[in-house]
Amino acid sequence: MANIAFIGLGVMGAPIAGHLAKAGHHLTVYNRSIGKAKRWAEAYGGEVAISPAKAAEEAEIVISCVGTDDDLSQITLGREGAFRTMKPGGLFIDHTTVSARIARQLFVEGESLGLHCVDAPVSGGQAGAENGRLSIMCGGSAPAVAAATIVMQAYAARIVHVGGAGAGQTTKMVNQICIGGVLQGLAEAMRFAQAAEVDLDKVFEAISGGAAQSWQMDNRWQTMAQDSFDFGFAVDWMRKDLGLALEEARANGATLPVTAMVDQFYADVQAMGGHRQDTSALVRRITRA
């Protein structure tokens, strides 16, 4: 069992860290809001650190799950960042959804310090984290990903090594591009069916077993029909993720017209007050007939 420093105990990080504790690892945790860290430690045991650097002092593995590029840079490279105290040979695993650029930067910075870095964004949402059924897409060297896999198996249903540094984050962008397009199609289909005054339950039964089937349809059709959105992956976070994809597309020359359009549709949902609502709230901006 490993000594692990876990940084970031939000809706995803807290249950992930919980699975590691249940698996028998010893955790030292850090969270910007120390109250969350103390509550987590009361529930699972382990130690609470006052900074990422303190958390990482005795750790063989440091795992982060924070919010943005700036957050990730601060907890790794900042004055009190984990890279300041990690020992050569240490493993750094990042589950934050951030830019491929910073993932590549951390790989280079880590390599200069003798650290092994894996960018490992996740898919599956809060439920996947709580149930230990996340899908994890990894970028980094083969030995680093192999070492990370041993630990991540405690909370993952699928782990795929996609390629070198940044490949995990690029794959997460692909994931979010797909989700945005599917949800816009689902939103339009829902409003079309409502305008036609057909039985939505029967429509779902008819189409969910065929080529139109998707995870979003299976898990969001009913809640969209009920105008229920106060759960799941927040619109604010989806806009952040789509922004990362659009930024990367500008760098690599890809064209993302549908993604750009859906991103602006999510801006409409934000203007309607849907910042923290589930991404399926996209349907709200389409007026009922």
Rosetta blueprint (number, residue, H / E / L):
1 M L
2 A L
3 N E
4 I E
5 A E
6 F E
7 I E
8 G L
9 L L
10 G L
11 V L
12 M L
13 G H
14 A H
15 P H
16 I H
17 A H
18 G H
19 H H
20 L H
21 A H
22 K H
23 A L
24 G L
25 H L
26 H E
27 L E
28 T E
29 V E
30 Y E
31 N L
32 R L
33 S L
34 I H
35 G H
36 K H
37 A H
38 K H
39 R H
40 W H
41 A H
42 E H
43 A H
44 Y H
45 G L
46 G L
47 E E
48 V E
49 A L
50 I L
51 S L
52 P H
53 A H
54 K H
55 A H
56 A H
57 E L
58 E L
59 A L
60 E L
61 I E
62 V E
63 I E
64 S E
65 C L
66 V L
67 G L
68 T L
69 D H
70 D H
71 D H
72 L H
73 S H
74 Q H
75 I H
76 T H
77 L H
78 G L
79 R L
80 E L
81 G L
82 A H
83 F H
84 R H
85 T L
86 M L
87 K L
88 P L
89 G L
90 G L
91 L E
92 F E
93 I E
94 D E
95 H L
96 T L
97 T L
98 V L
99 S L
100 A H
101 R H
102 I H
103 A H
104 R H
105 Q H
106 L H
107 F H
108 V H
109 E H
110 G H
111 E H
112 S H
113 L L
114 G L
115 L L
116 H E
117 C E
118 V E
119 D E
120 A L
121 P L
122 V E
123 S E
124 G L
125 G H
126 Q H
127 A H
128 G H
129 A H
130 E H
131 N H
132 G L
133 R L
134 L E
135 S E
136 I E
137 M E
138 C E
139 G E
140 G L
141 S L
142 A H
143 P H
144 A H
145 V H
146 A H
147 A H
148 A H
149 T H
150 I H
151 V H
152 M H
153 Q L
154 A L
155 Y L
156 A E
157 A E
158 R E
159 I E
160 V E
161 H E
162 V E
163 G E
164 G L
165 A L
166 G L
167 A H
168 G H
169 Q H
170 T H
171 T H
172 K H
173 M H
174 V H
175 N H
176 Q H
177 I H
178 C H
179 I H
180 G H
181 G H
182 V H
183 L H
184 Q H
185 G H
186 L H
187 A H
188 E H
189 A H
190 M H
191 R H
192 F H
193 A H
194 Q H
195 A H
196 A L
197 E L
198 V L
199 D L
200 L H
201 D H
202 K H
203 V H
204 F H
205 E H
206 A H
207 I H
208 S L
209 G L
210 G L
211 A L
212 A L
213 Q L
214 S L
215 W H
216 Q H
217 M H
218 D H
219 N H
220 R H
221 W H
222 Q H
223 T H
224 M H
225 A H
226 Q L
227 D L
228 S L
229 F L
230 D L
231 F L
232 G L
233 F L
234 A E
235 V H
236 D H
237 W H
238 M H
239 R H
240 K H
241 D H
242 L H
243 G H
244 L H
245 A H
246 L H
247 E H
248 E H
249 A H
250 R H
251 A H
252 N H
253 G L
254 A L
255 T L
256 L L
257 P H
258 V H
259 T H
260 A H
261 M H
262 V H
263 D H
264 Q H
265 F H
266 Y H
267 A H
268 D H
269 V H
270 Q H
271 A H
272 M L
273 G L
274 G L
275 H L
276 R L
277 Q L
278 D E
279 T H
280 S H
281 A H
282 L H
283 V H
284 R H
285 R H
286 I L
287 T L
288 R L
289 A L
